[in-house]
Amino acid sequence: MSTNSSSNLVIRSATPADLNSLLEFEQAIIEYERPMEPNMMTSPFHYYDLSEIMQLDNAEIIVAEDLTDNDQPKLVGSGFIHIRKARHYLDHDTHGYLGFMYVDPEYRGKGINKIIVSRLTEWAKSKQLEVLCLTVFAENQSAIRAYEKAGFYQNLIEMRLNLKNP
């Protein structure tokens, strides 16, 4: 667990007690990204099985928690890393995949995403990973800028042609 000295922000591993808040974060991400994905299901769904990810040895979910109100600490951000197999033609066998990046709208612009990415990067280094990857919608320019500030660069572009509703 680490604390940001300029505030009452704590970055820590997620626990099962955090699951309800994390599920709310996930639904907020889905709703934010819905306009960016024309083929997204309209019925309720989940991007991730967060309770399963919490149990994996090759993954870590972290949260940012605001302790300003000691009686009511508030989760304000999240992210995860999962060790995944790299494409067979790359010079590394595995990489860290970052996902579930979320910061509460009231807390955006305060560097919390950068702190989360930094913590996930530390975890990756502790596992001797050499490469981190993530996916982001091309329309999500604010996220792209945030990831570029953290050192990521655009690498592979996925293109699409919708045959159903061109």
RACOR-V96532 format. One record per residue. N is the residue number from 1. SS is DSSP state (H for helix, E for strand, - for the rest). BURIAL is b if it has 24 or more other C-alpha atoms within 12 Angstrom, else e. D_CENTER is the distance of its C-alpha to the mean C-alpha in Angstrom with 1 decimal. Layout:
<<N,SS,BURIAL,D_CENTER> <N,SS,BURIAL,D_CENTER>>
//
This chain:
<<1,-,e,17.9> <2,E,e,18.1> <3,E,e,19.3> <4,E,e,19.1> <5,-,e,22.9> <6,-,e,23.0> <7,-,e,21.7> <8,-,e,21.2> <9,E,b,17.5> <10,E,b,16.6> <11,E,b,13.6> <12,E,b,14.0> <13,E,b,13.1> <14,-,b,12.6> <15,-,e,15.9> <16,H,e,17.4> <17,H,e,18.7> <18,H,b,15.3> <19,H,b,14.9> <20,H,e,16.5> <21,H,b,14.3> <22,H,b,11.1> <23,H,b,12.9> <24,H,e,13.8> <25,H,b,10.3> <26,H,b,9.8> <27,H,e,13.1> <28,H,e,12.6> <29,H,b,9.8> <30,H,b,12.4> <31,H,e,15.2> <32,H,e,13.8> <33,H,b,13.4> <34,H,e,16.6> <35,-,e,18.9> <36,-,e,17.2> <37,-,e,17.8> <38,-,e,21.6> <39,-,e,21.6> <40,-,e,19.1> <41,-,e,20.8> <42,-,e,22.3> <43,-,e,22.6> <44,-,e,20.0> <45,-,e,17.4> <46,-,e,14.1> <47,-,e,11.4> <48,-,b,10.8> <49,-,e,13.4> <50,H,b,11.7> <51,H,e,15.1> <52,H,e,15.7> <53,H,b,12.5> <54,H,b,13.6> <55,H,e,16.9> <56,-,e,16.2> <57,-,e,17.5> <58,-,b,15.4> <59,E,b,12.0> <60,E,b,10.6> <61,E,b,8.5> <62,E,b,8.9> <63,E,b,9.8> <64,E,b,11.6> <65,E,b,15.0> <66,E,b,17.8> <67,-,e,21.2> <68,-,e,23.4> <69,-,e,25.1> <70,-,e,25.9> <71,-,e,27.0> <72,-,e,23.9> <73,-,e,20.7> <74,E,b,17.8> <75,E,b,14.1> <76,E,b,12.6> <77,E,b,8.9> <78,E,b,6.1> <79,E,b,3.4> <80,E,b,5.1> <81,E,b,7.5> <82,E,b,10.3> <83,E,b,13.6> <84,E,e,15.0> <85,E,e,18.4> <86,-,e,19.0> <87,-,e,21.4> <88,-,e,24.9> <89,-,e,26.1> <90,-,e,23.7> <91,-,e,25.0> <92,-,e,22.4> <93,-,e,22.0> <94,E,b,18.3> <95,E,b,15.1> <96,E,b,11.7> <97,E,b,9.1> <98,E,b,5.5> <99,E,b,3.3> <100,E,b,3.0> <101,E,b,2.4> <102,E,b,6.0> <103,E,b,9.3> <104,-,b,12.6> <105,H,e,14.9> <106,H,e,17.5> <107,H,e,15.4> <108,-,e,14.2> <109,-,e,16.1> <110,-,e,16.4> <111,-,e,14.2> <112,H,b,11.7> <113,H,b,8.7> <114,H,b,11.0> <115,H,b,11.7> <116,H,b,8.3> <117,H,b,8.2> <118,H,b,11.8> <119,H,b,11.5> <120,H,b,9.3> <121,H,b,12.0> <122,H,e,14.7> <123,H,b,13.8> <124,H,b,13.9> <125,H,e,17.2> <126,H,e,18.5> <127,-,e,18.2> <128,-,e,20.0> <129,-,b,17.4> <130,-,e,18.5> <131,-,b,15.9> <132,E,b,12.1> <133,E,b,11.0> <134,E,b,8.5> <135,-,b,9.7> <136,-,b,10.2> <137,-,e,13.2> <138,-,e,16.2> <139,-,e,17.0> <140,-,e,13.9> <141,H,e,15.7> <142,H,e,14.1> <143,H,b,10.6> <144,H,e,12.7> <145,H,e,14.7> <146,H,b,12.0> <147,H,b,10.8> <148,H,e,14.5> <149,H,e,15.3> <150,-,e,13.1> <151,-,e,15.3> <152,-,e,13.7> <153,-,e,16.3> <154,-,e,16.8> <155,-,e,18.2> <156,-,e,18.8> <157,-,e,19.4> <158,-,e,19.5> <159,-,e,22.5> <160,-,e,23.7> <161,-,e,27.0> <162,-,e,27.3> <163,-,e,30.6> <164,-,e,30.7> <165,-,e,30.5> <166,-,e,30.9>>
//
